[in-house]
């Protein structure tokens, strides 16, 4: 009996050390994507869909500046300067202007507070693989419930830079992947590479500004009684979206996955999407109508999460 107890104690210590190593790697990834400048090409895959993008990311005394350009399919370019984001869509001659939110995208997936992640995911380190010419450490994040997806990340052993990310559904099937095929980390980057290349594609651009401002939706009668463990509200705002003004937008996150709640007056809609659940790759969407408003919940989470959050939205006339 004593031998068994000693073995269990040794196993628990070893597991704790493995979790600590994995958490340290996540910290390295976060610091690298916030502090390092880089240029590279990565491929996004979801089901039969694949898209290649070129990214230029510069960190200097003025903050973070970035340009992301799709290299296949419909042309699109996203230029970030601090917390301002502009998306150029030359086929529609439109520039969408928005504010950077706490929702992270590849390769900047991780938040500052990584402790929240370890509370809801079991962390472990895995194999070392060669990705885009770099020896990379694998880190697995296994969810502790069915309200979030599993992840696997690969970080450059030298710099901690995130080079690959995979997302798995509740059955363990891979549903999404980002992976660099080429990357140059550090060194001098020509600031000309940050300028939008598509700007000259049209003489006159139609500008759509989200006009996002902080808001208190409860003052308008809306409450969201979220029952998703670990998902905390990170921002609440009103914005213009799809031509509709006064769209409420609330973002929840567990430190890794993000779920957005949109509340939009139906009077502004020319057509309504079907109520209930729909899916686009790793994204689940749930819509319902409340008090002449369309409530839409969008998240890179299992269907159960977006449905639960959508059904927790209530309206009481103030």
N, C-alpha and C positions, 0 to 999 in steps of 0.2 A: 504493500500500500504506500509506504514511504517513497519507494522508487518511482511509482506512478505519479505521486505528487510532485516529485522533483522534475520528472520529465515534463509534466504539464506546466510547471513554473518556467522551465527552460524554454518551452515552446512559446509561452506568452511573452517572455522577454525578447525572444527572437522576432516575434511578430511585431511587437512594439518598435523594435529597432528598424524593421523593414518599413513600417508606416512612417517613422521619423525620417528615414532616408527619402521616401517618396515625397513627403511634405517639403523637405529641403530642396528637392528637385523642382517642385512646383514654385517655390520661392525664387529659384534661379531663373525659371522661365519668365515669371512676372517681371523681375528686375531687368532681364535681357531685353524684353520687348518694349520696356519703358525707357531704357537708358542707351540702347545701341542703335546706330544708324545701319541701314542695310538696303540692298536692292536685290530683287530676285523674281523668279517666275514660279507660280504654283498652279496646281490643277485641282479643281473642285469636282467631286463625283457624287451623284445621288441617283440611284437606280440606273436608268439608261442615259441620264443626263451627265454631260461632262463640259466643263468650262475652264479655259486657261486665262490667267490674269498675270499682269506684270505689276509689281509694287515697288515704289521708291519711298523709303521712310527715313526721315532726317530728324535727329534730336540735337538741338543746340541751345544757346542761351535764351532764345525766344520761345522755346517750347517744342512741340511736336508738329511737324508738317509732313504731309503724305500725299502721294498720288497713286491711285489704283486704276488700271486700265484693262478692260477685257480684250483679249486678243482673238477671240472667235465669237461666232454668233452675232447678235445685235450689238453694235458699238455702244460702249458706256464707259464713262470715266468719272471717278470720284476723287475730289481734291479736298483735303482736310488741312485747315490752318488753325491750330489751337482747338477751340471747341466749335468752330464753324465748319460745316460740311456742305460742299456743293457737288451735285450729281449732274453731269452733262449727258443729255440724251439727244444726239444729233438727228436721229430719224424723226423726232418730234420737235426739234429745234427748241428744246425746253431745258432750263436749268432749275433743278430743285434745290432750294436752300434750307438747311435745317441745322439744329444744334446737336452736338455730340451728346449722347446719353450714356448711362452706365452699362448699356448693353454692349458686350464685347464681341468682336468678330475676329476670325483668324487673321494673323497669328497672335492677336492680343486678346486671348480668351480669359485670362485669370484676373481676379480682383486683388486689391491690396490685402484684404482680410481673408487669408486662406484657412483660418480656423473653422469658418462656416462650412467649407468644403469637407473637411475631415469629420465633421459631425454627421454628415449625411451620405458620405461615400467611404467605402473601405479602400484604402490606398496601398499600393504595392509597387515595387520596382520589378522590371522584367529584363528581357534580353537587350543586348547592344546590337543595333543594326546600322548599316551604312545607308544614309539618305542624302541625296544631292551631293555626294562626295564627302560627307561628314559622318564620323562615328557618333551614333545617337543612342541615348539611354531611353528605354521604354518605361512609362509609368502608367499603371492601370488604375482606373477609378470605377469601382463597382458600387452601384447605388444600393442603399440599405432598405429601399422600399420600391414600389412600382410606380412612383410618382415622377420619376426622372430617368433619363437614359444613362447608360454606361458610356465611359470614354476611355480611350487609350491615346496617350501623347508620347511623342518622341522629341527629346531635347538634345541639341549639339553638346557633346561632352566638354568641349573647350569653353564655350561661351554661354551655354544654357539656352540658346535661341531655340524657340519652338519650330520644328521643321515638318512635323506631320501630326495630324489629328484624325481619329476615327470615332464615330458615334455608333452605339449599338442599341437596338430596341430591347424590349423586355424579354424577348425570346433569344437574345444574344446574337441576332443577325445584324451585320453592318448595314447601316442605312445612309451614311454620309462619310465622306473623307476629303480632307484637305492635305495636300502634300507638295512641298517645294521640289521642283525638278532641277533648279539652279538657284544659288544664293551666294551673295558676296556680303560678308558681315564686317562692319567697320570700314575704315579708310575714308578718303575724301570723296564726297559725292557732289557733282556739279548741280548747283541750285536750279539750273535751267531745266533739269529733269523733273522738277516739281511743278512746272507750269503746264496747264491743261493743253494737250495736243489737239483736242477736238474743237477748241474755241473758234478756229478759223473755218469750220465746216459750214457755218451759217453767219450771215451778216446781222440778222436780227434774231435774238433769242427771247423766247417767252420765259419770264422768271416766275417761278412758283415758290413763294416763301412760306414756310410752315407757320411763321409767327408764333412759335411755341413760347408760352409763358407759364410760370408756376401758377397753380390753381388749387382751390379747395372745392372739390366736387360735392362734398357733404353740404356745403352752403346752398347748392342747387337741388338738394334732396336725394343725392346718390350715396349709397353705402355699399361697400364690398366687404362681406364678412368671410374673408379667406380662411379656408380650413386646410390649407396645404402646409404641412409641417416643414419648417425651414425656409419657406419662401417669404421674404420680407419686402415691403414696399420701398423702392429706391427712388422713385420720382413720380410726381403727379402734376399734370399740366393740361392746358387747353391749346389746341392747334388748329390750323387749317389743313385739311387733307382731302384729296380728290375733288377739290372745288367746294367742299363743305366747310363752313366755318363753325367755330365753337364745338369742335370735336374733343371730348374728354379722353385723355390718354394716361393710363396708370401702368407702371412697370413694376413687376415683382421679380425677385431673383433669389436663388439659394446660394449664390456665390459663384455659380457656374452656368446653370441654365437660366434663361430669362423668359417671362411670360408677360405679354402686353394685353391690357384691357382697353378697348376703344368703345366710346359711347357717343353715338352720332344721331342727330335728329333725322327721322325718316323723311321729313318734309324736304330735306336737301337731296334725297336720293331719287334718281330717275328710274332705277331698277334695284330690286333687292335680291341679295344672294339667298339661296335656299337655307331655311333654318336647319339647325342640327350640326352634325360633325362632317368635316371634310379634311383632306390631307394633301399636302404638297411635299413630297420627299420626306424629310425628317420633321417638317412643320405640321402640327395639327391645328385646326381652326374650328371653333365652335361659335355659332351665331344664334341669337334669340331676340325676340322683340319685347320691349318693356316700355310702357307709358309713351307710346309714339316715338320710341327711340330704337335704333338697332345697336345691340350690344354684341361685339365681336371679340373673342379671346384668341390670341395667336401665340403659340409657343413651340420651342424646340423641346417638347416634352411629350410623354405619352398622352393618348386621348383622354384618359381618366383625369389628368391634371387640368387640361383646358376646360373640360366639361364641368368639373367641380367648381372651378373659379367662375365660369360664366353663370352657373346656377346660384352663386352666392351674391350676385349683384341684385340690389333692391332699390326701389324708388319710393319715396314718400314726399308728397308735395309739401314744401317748406311753408 
